[in-house]
Structures are given as C-alpha cells and as structure tokens.
Amino acid sequence: MILYLWSQSLFSTKTQVTFYVWKLIHCEATGTPVPRVIWVLPENVVLPAPYYGAGMTVHRNGTLDIQSLKVTDAAFLTCIAQNEGGEAKLIIQLDVLDTIEKPRLRSPKMESLSLTVGRTLTLNCSVEGSPAPQVTWVLPGGTALMSGSRFTKFFHKTDGTLVISNPALSEAGNYRCLGRNAGGQVERTVVLSPGRKPEINNRYNSPVSIISGESLQLHCLSASDPVHLTWTLPSGVVLNRPQRAGRYTVLQNGTLSIQQASVYDRGSYTCRTANEYGSSLLTISVIIIAYPPRITSSPAATTYARRGVAVQLNCVVVGIPKAEVAWETPDRTRLIVSPQPRLFGNKYLHPQGSLIIQNPMPKDTGFYRCTARNVLGLSSSLISKASVNVNMAFFSSTTALIMCQEISALL
C-alpha cells in the first residue's frame, strides 16, 4: 500500500487570511486503498470527510471550507489521511489578520542600473502590506522566481532581493518584481543596461586663447561620473582629481584651473576619463597672447632745461604681459615705475612711466635711459630702450632769453 498527501506543502505549512473572509484549505490524499481524511481542530475536535456544519465544511476530497473567519480562529490545524497501510499528516498554521493593507513598495518603482560583466549584482525589492505580500521576481525571459528559489545564475532571497552571480551581457534587460496579497498587487521594474565608457562633452571647437597673466579654466564634463580622471599638461606632468600643483588645480568636478597663465602654459592639455568599460580623451589647445614690450612715446634725443622749470621725460610702453618700466639716471640710479606715484629727491616718477624733474639743477645734466622688459624680453635683443641727453644751460635771465632765441633759430 502507498499513501500520499498532497497540499500546499508536505507535512507542514503556514497560511494567512483576513477576518470575515471565506477560506479553502486543501488536503488531497491518494493511496491504495483510498485513504480516509479527517481534520483535527483545537481542543481535539475531529471533523471527518465529508462534514457539513455551521460555518465549516469538510468536502469529500478533504478540503476544509471555513466561512467568516475571526481573529480568534487562528490555530494549528491537522489534516490526517489514513488507510490500512498507515497514515500521513499535514499541519497547517492558520493566521487570521484583522486588517488588509494593499502592498506598498519601499523601493523606487523604476530603477536603471549598469551591468558589469562578472560582477555580482543585487536587485532590491522591499514590499510592505498586510497580510505580508508574496514577492515574485520575473526575469527578462519570463521565468518567475518565488522567494527562496534558484535558477542558473539567479537566487531570490527570502528578504525579496534578487542576486545575479557572474552576470554576462545576456543578463541585460527588464527585471520585474511583483508583490501580491489579498489587497492587491504592486510592481517594480529594474532595467539592467550594459555599462558604457564615459563620454566627454566637448565644448572646445577651436583653440582657447587667453591673455598672459589671466586665469584659465578648462572643463572636462562627462554625462556619467568616471571612476578615474586625469589631466596631462603640455610639459607631460599628469595631475589626478582632485590635486593641486603650484598654479595648477584639478577640481572635484574635473575642471583644470590655471592661475596667472604665462607663455610657458601654451600647448595641448589632455583630459582622460576612464571606468571599467573603457576611457575617453579630450585634447584642448591653449594659446597665450603675449608680445615683447615696445616704447611708443619717448622724449627728444636732447632736452634743454631752465632753472625752476620742470622737465617731463615720457616713456609710454605697450606689451603683454605688462612690462616693468624703469629709468636709469646719470648717476646710475635705477628708478622702477610702480602703480603709485613715487618721489626721489627732485625727481617724480609717474605710474604711466613719465619721469618729471622738478626744479632742475646742474647736477641733473646727463643721459637718462628708459628700459621696459617682460617675460618675453629676457634677452638683450628683446629689450626696448630710449636714451635722453639732458643738457642743462644756466645763464642770467637776459642772456638766457638770447640763448633761447638762438637755439630756436637753430632748430
């Protein structure tokens, strides 16, 4: 004789229902000879099949039919199938809940993730509700995985997460998580897409031009956040993110900042972004606008002065970056032009480069030289100079007037 007991599970199971609902609990037994089915309720109440009572019925096939369940009906129920060869039991834990709560997702309804070949993935699906929802994952091919089930690379854990071990590109697709209970159903979709290398947004269609001395920012923006970002300078030096080296700074967002750019900063700058899927390059050409200083306005070769009358010697200079302007006096004193006016004895130095000799004296006679230089004027061939010979003539007021007339005639 063989005796089998068929139900939601062999030997023991658990079921949850809501109060005041109708519930069928199946207990189908087969064997030879045909087994007899009885249900044993709390306090050893025995119901044979068939049984017809008020609010409770045992059908001929062994199914227990309970109507209008109450919270107090929660109990352990035992189905026993017997024949001359023996018996089999199925124990059912019946929980009766007093409310129904429709399933609610604790995770976003839609989510997109990048698939990395060979790296284990965990897809979350947290569902709440009363009674506790049954969670099912549906794979891209349509295979449904109940809680605790395994299928090739997939494992549906009891906490609702789906683990994908050693994924390949073929695992890309839409994964659906379904949460069901007596109150309804919710669904969450996780889209797995093959990962891509970072793509850089190139906003530089032509070389970048900047005036020497100004600050410069070169941007390296990517739609996706790369794992690794570096900048290679024209000198070959490589800077990581974030890093600071002298006048160069790589910011957290990938931008390269250059403070007070000079002619030595001209050349090609390369940004490289990389992740596990590949790398991308962006090369930017930088032009530094600069030219050596040039004196555009200077005094005559010879200037005559008279006691008490100030003499102005001009020295107007153009150049990028801005040149340093200095005057050399006959006694070899070097006067450097500064942003603020300066006074050296009877000599006044204007910020624009002019030298004014106030109340000239005989000792002021001699050669005056204006020199201008910048970073491009380090060699002598790039230094612009203006020389002035100041001859001071001092006579009595009468004679001075005659000499002035004679000088004017000669000019």
C-alpha positions in Angstrom: 0.0 0.0 0.0 1.3 3.5 -0.8 -0.2 6.6 0.8 0.5 10.2 -0.5 -0.7 13.5 1.0 -1.0 16.5 -1.5 -1.3 20.1 -0.4 0.5 23.4 -0.5 3.4 21.6 1.2 4.1 18.2 2.6 3.8 17.7 6.4 3.6 21.5 7.4 2.7 24.9 6.0 1.5 28.3 7.0 -1.3 30.4 5.6 -2.5 33.9 6.4 -6.1 35.2 5.8 -8.1 38.2 6.8 -11.0 38.1 9.2 -14.5 37.7 7.8 -13.4 36.1 4.6 -14.0 32.7 3.2 -11.0 30.3 3.1 -10.5 26.9 1.5 -7.6 24.8 2.9 -6.8 21.9 0.6 -5.8 18.4 1.8 -5.9 15.9 -1.1 -4.8 12.4 -0.3 -4.3 9.4 -2.6 -3.4 5.8 -1.9 -4.5 2.2 -2.1 -7.0 1.5 -0.7 -8.4 5.1 -0.9 -7.5 6.8 2.4 -9.9 8.4 4.8 -9.4 12.1 5.5 -10.1 13.8 8.9 -9.3 17.2 10.2 -8.3 17.7 13.8 -9.0 21.2 15.2 -8.1 22.8 18.5 -9.3 21.1 21.7 -9.2 17.8 19.7 -12.3 18.5 17.7 -12.3 15.9 14.8 -14.1 16.5 11.6 -14.3 13.6 9.1 -14.8 14.0 5.4 -17.5 14.7 4.4 -18.7 17.0 7.2 -21.3 19.8 7.0 -21.6 22.2 9.9 -22.5 25.8 10.6 -19.7 27.9 9.2 -17.4 25.0 8.5 -17.4 22.2 5.9 -15.1 19.2 5.0 -15.6 18.3 1.4 -15.3 14.7 0.2 -11.9 15.4 -1.4 -10.6 16.5 2.0 -10.8 20.3 1.5 -11.6 22.3 4.7 -14.0 25.1 4.0 -14.1 27.9 6.6 -16.6 30.8 6.3 -16.5 34.2 8.1 -13.1 33.7 9.8 -12.5 35.6 13.0 -9.2 36.6 14.6 -9.9 34.0 17.4 -9.9 31.3 14.7 -6.1 31.4 14.4 -4.8 28.0 15.3 -2.8 24.9 14.2 -4.9 22.6 12.1 -4.0 19.0 11.3 -5.1 17.0 8.3 -4.8 13.2 8.7 -5.1 10.7 5.9 -5.4 7.0 6.9 -5.9 3.6 5.4 -4.8 0.1 6.3 -1.3 0.8 5.3 -0.8 3.8 7.7 -1.3 7.5 7.9 0.1 10.8 6.8 -0.3 14.2 8.4 -0.3 17.8 7.2 0.0 20.5 9.9 -1.2 24.0 8.9 -0.6 27.2 10.9 -3.6 29.4 10.3 -3.1 33.1 11.0 -6.2 35.4 10.8 -5.4 39.1 10.4 -7.8 41.9 11.4 -6.9 44.3 8.5 -5.9 44.2 4.9 -3.2 46.6 3.6 -2.5 46.8 0.0 1.1 46.1 -0.9 3.4 49.1 -0.9 6.9 49.4 -2.4 9.7 50.7 -0.3 12.0 50.8 -3.3 11.5 53.1 -6.4 9.0 51.9 -8.9 11.6 52.2 -11.7 15.4 52.0 -11.5 18.2 51.7 -14.0 21.5 50.0 -13.2 24.6 49.4 -15.2 25.6 45.8 -15.7 29.3 44.9 -15.2 30.3 41.6 -16.7 31.5 39.2 -14.0 30.5 41.5 -11.0 27.7 40.1 -8.8 24.6 42.2 -8.8 21.9 42.6 -6.1 18.5 43.9 -7.1 16.4 45.1 -4.2 12.6 44.8 -3.9 11.1 45.6 -0.5 7.3 45.3 -0.2 5.1 46.0 2.8 1.5 45.1 3.4 -0.9 43.1 5.5 -1.0 40.2 5.1 2.7 40.1 4.2 2.8 40.2 0.4 4.2 37.3 -1.6 7.2 38.6 -3.7 8.0 37.2 -7.1 10.8 38.2 -9.5 10.1 37.8 -13.2 13.3 37.5 -15.3 13.6 39.1 -18.8 12.9 35.8 -20.4 9.6 35.4 -18.4 10.8 32.9 -15.8 9.2 33.6 -12.4 11.2 33.0 -9.2 9.3 32.7 -5.9 11.0 33.6 -2.6 13.9 31.2 -1.9 14.1 29.9 -5.4 17.3 29.5 -7.5 17.6 29.4 -11.3 21.0 29.2 -13.0 22.7 32.5 -12.0 19.7 33.8 -10.1 18.8 33.5 -6.5 15.7 35.0 -5.0 16.4 35.5 -1.3 13.7 35.5 1.3 14.2 39.2 2.0 13.0 40.0 -1.6 16.4 40.7 -3.1 17.5 39.0 -6.4 21.1 38.1 -6.6 22.7 37.6 -10.1 26.1 35.9 -9.9 28.8 36.3 -12.6 26.4 38.2 -15.0 27.1 38.3 -18.7 25.9 40.8 -21.3 23.0 38.4 -22.0 21.6 39.2 -18.5 20.8 42.7 -19.6 17.0 43.5 -19.7 14.0 44.3 -17.6 13.5 42.6 -14.2 10.0 42.8 -12.7 9.3 42.4 -9.0 5.7 41.6 -8.1 4.3 42.0 -4.6 0.8 40.4 -4.0 -1.5 39.9 -1.1 -5.3 39.8 -0.6 -5.4 43.6 -1.0 -3.8 43.8 -4.4 -0.5 43.9 -6.3 2.4 46.3 -6.9 5.2 46.1 -9.4 8.7 47.4 -9.5 10.9 47.3 -12.6 14.7 47.3 -12.6 16.4 47.9 -16.0 19.9 46.4 -16.4 21.9 48.0 -19.2 25.4 47.2 -20.3 27.9 49.7 -18.9 29.5 52.3 -21.2 32.7 54.1 -21.1 32.4 57.8 -20.0 31.7 60.3 -22.8 33.2 63.8 -22.5 31.1 66.8 -23.5 33.5 68.7 -25.9 32.7 72.4 -25.8 36.0 73.4 -27.4 35.7 73.6 -31.2 38.8 75.8 -31.6 41.9 76.7 -29.6 41.4 78.5 -26.4 43.1 82.0 -26.4 43.9 83.9 -23.2 45.9 87.0 -22.4 49.1 86.3 -20.4 48.6 86.9 -16.7 44.9 86.0 -16.7 43.5 82.8 -15.1 42.1 80.0 -17.2 39.7 77.1 -16.6 39.5 74.1 -18.8 36.4 71.9 -18.4 36.1 68.2 -18.7 32.5 67.2 -18.2 31.1 63.7 -18.6 27.4 62.6 -18.6 28.4 59.7 -16.3 30.7 60.0 -13.3 34.0 58.4 -14.4 35.9 56.3 -11.8 39.2 57.9 -12.8 40.0 61.4 -14.3 43.5 62.8 -15.1 44.9 65.9 -16.9 48.1 65.8 -18.8 49.9 69.2 -19.1 52.0 70.3 -22.1 55.1 69.5 -20.0 54.0 65.9 -19.7 53.1 66.2 -16.0 49.9 64.2 -15.1 47.5 65.5 -12.4 44.8 63.4 -10.8 41.5 64.5 -9.4 41.5 66.3 -7.0 45.1 67.6 -6.9 46.9 70.9 -6.7 50.4 71.6 -8.0 51.6 75.2 -8.0 49.4 77.3 -10.2 47.5 74.2 -11.5 44.5 72.7 -9.7 42.2 69.8 -10.7 38.8 70.5 -9.1 36.5 67.8 -7.9 34.2 68.3 -10.9 37.1 67.6 -13.2 37.9 71.2 -14.2 41.5 72.2 -14.6 42.2 75.7 -13.2 45.4 77.6 -14.2 46.2 80.7 -12.2 48.1 83.7 -13.9 48.8 81.9 -17.2 52.1 82.7 -18.9 53.6 81.9 -22.3 55.0 78.7 -20.7 51.5 77.4 -20.3 50.8 77.3 -24.1 50.3 74.0 -25.7 48.0 71.0 -25.6 46.1 69.8 -22.5 44.6 66.3 -22.5 41.8 65.1 -20.1 41.4 61.4 -19.8 38.3 59.8 -18.1 38.0 56.1 -17.5 35.9 53.5 -15.9 35.7 49.7 -16.1 34.2 49.9 -19.6 36.9 52.0 -21.3 38.3 55.5 -21.5 37.8 58.8 -23.4 40.1 61.6 -24.3 39.7 65.3 -24.7 42.6 67.4 -26.0 42.4 71.3 -25.8 44.9 73.6 -27.5 45.7 76.7 -25.5 47.2 79.9 -27.0 48.7 82.6 -24.7 48.5 86.1 -26.2 51.8 87.9 -25.4 54.4 90.1 -27.1 57.5 91.8 -26.1 57.4 95.4 -24.8 57.7 98.3 -27.2 58.2 102.0 -26.3 55.7 104.0 -28.3 56.4 107.5 -27.0 59.8 108.9 -25.8 61.4 112.4 -25.5 63.6 114.0 -28.0 67.3 113.0 -28.1 68.3 116.2 -26.4 66.3 118.3 -24.0 67.2 121.7 -22.6 66.1 122.8 -19.2 66.0 126.1 -17.3 66.3 126.6 -13.6 62.9 126.4 -11.9 61.0 124.9 -14.9 60.1 121.3 -14.6 61.1 118.9 -17.3 58.9 115.8 -18.3 60.5 112.8 -20.0 57.8 110.5 -21.4 58.2 106.7 -21.7 55.0 105.1 -22.9 55.3 101.3 -23.2 53.0 98.6 -24.6 53.5 94.8 -24.1 51.8 91.6 -22.9 52.3 90.7 -20.2 52.6 94.2 -18.8 56.2 95.3 -18.9 58.3 96.5 -16.0 59.4 100.1 -16.7 62.5 101.7 -15.1 64.5 104.9 -15.6 68.3 105.0 -15.2 69.6 108.4 -14.2 73.1 109.9 -14.9 74.4 108.7 -11.5 73.4 105.1 -12.4 70.4 105.2 -10.0 67.6 102.9 -11.2 64.1 104.1 -10.6 61.3 101.5 -11.1 57.8 102.6 -12.1 55.1 101.4 -9.7 51.3 101.6 -9.5 51.7 104.5 -7.1 53.5 107.8 -7.8 57.0 108.0 -6.3 59.3 110.9 -5.5 63.1 110.5 -5.5 64.6 113.8 -4.4 63.6 116.3 -7.1 62.5 113.5 -9.5 58.9 112.5 -9.6 58.0 109.1 -11.2 54.5 108.8 -12.6 52.7 105.4 -12.7 52.3 105.8 -16.5 56.1 105.8 -16.9 56.9 109.5 -17.2 59.9 111.0 -15.3 59.4 114.6 -14.2 62.5 116.5 -13.0 61.3 119.3 -10.7 63.5 122.5 -10.3 66.4 121.1 -12.5 69.9 121.7 -11.2 73.3 121.4 -13.0 73.9 118.1 -11.3 70.8 116.7 -13.2 72.7 117.1 -16.6 73.4 113.8 -18.3 72.0 110.7 -20.0 68.6 109.3 -18.9 67.6 105.8 -20.1 64.1 104.2 -20.0 64.0 100.4 -20.0 61.0 98.1 -20.4 61.0 94.4 -20.1 58.6 91.4 -19.6 58.9 87.7 -19.7 59.5 87.8 -23.4 62.3 90.4 -23.0 64.8 88.4 -21.1 67.4 88.5 -23.9 69.0 91.8 -24.8 67.6 91.7 -28.3 64.1 92.0 -26.9 64.7 95.0 -24.6 63.4 98.3 -25.8 65.4 101.4 -24.7 65.1 105.1 -25.0 68.1 107.4 -24.2 67.8 111.0 -23.4 70.6 113.5 -23.1 69.6 116.4 -20.8 71.9 119.4 -21.2 71.2 122.0 -18.5 72.2 125.5 -19.5 72.2 128.2 -16.8 72.7 131.9 -17.6 71.5 135.2 -16.4 67.9 136.0 -17.2 68.8 138.3 -20.0 71.4 136.1 -21.6 69.0 133.0 -21.2 66.5 134.8 -23.3 69.0 135.4 -26.1 70.2 131.8 -26.0 66.7 130.6 -26.2 66.2 132.6 -29.3 69.4 131.4 -30.9 68.5 127.8 -30.1 65.1 128.2 -31.6 66.6 129.5 -34.7 69.0 126.6 -35.0 66.0 124.2 -34.5 
